[in-house]
Amino acid sequence: MELLILKSGREYIRFKDNGYLLVSLDKASVFPLDRINAVQEHEAYLKKKGFHNIRIKKLVLTEEDL
């Protein structure tokens, strides 16, 4: 499974109540690949708000038996 995620430096972005929080990976907001336009809009907004380190990343999840 592949998902999109926004990252700022070593932290990730969580979108909550029309706001943005810097969080660890397990709390970050993730998006399916078909929502790339929305993710790019979030990225542009955050850059306007002073987040200069924002990057869109593809998170690749795999599932396997232990």
N, C-alpha and C positions, 0 to 999 in steps of 0.2 A: 504494500500500500504506500502511496506517495501523497504527502500533504505539504502545504505551504505554511511557512512560519516566518515571522519577522523577528530579527535579532538586532540588538544594539550593544556593541562591544561583546561582553561575555554574558549578557542577560538577554532575556526574551521579552516580547511584548504580550500583555494580556489586555484585551478590550473588554471593559466592563462599565455598564451604566454610562455610555457615551464618553468614557474616559479611558486613559491608557495607564498601565502600570508596568514597571520593570519587575520581572519575576524569573524564577528558575524554570528550566525546561518543563517540568511536570505540571506547572500552572499556566503555561503559555496557551494562547489561542491558536488553533490550527484551522486550516481551510483546505477544502478539496481543490485539486488543480484547476477545475473549471471556474473557480472564483478568483482567478488571477487578476482580473480588472479591479475587483474590490480590494484586494491586497495591495495593488499598486496605488490605489486611492489613499489607503491608510498610510502607506509609505510616504507619499507626497505630503500628506497632512502633517505627519510627524516631522518631516524635514523642515516644513514651514514653522513648526513649533520649537525648532532648535535642536532636534535630534539629528546630528550630522553623521552619526555612525550607523544609521539604519540600513539593513540589508535584508532582502528576501532570500530565504533559504528553502530548499526542498528537503523535507524530512522523509526518509525512507524507512518504513517499518516492515519487519519480517516476523513471521510467526513460525515457531518450530517446537516440536516436542522436547521436553527435558528428559 
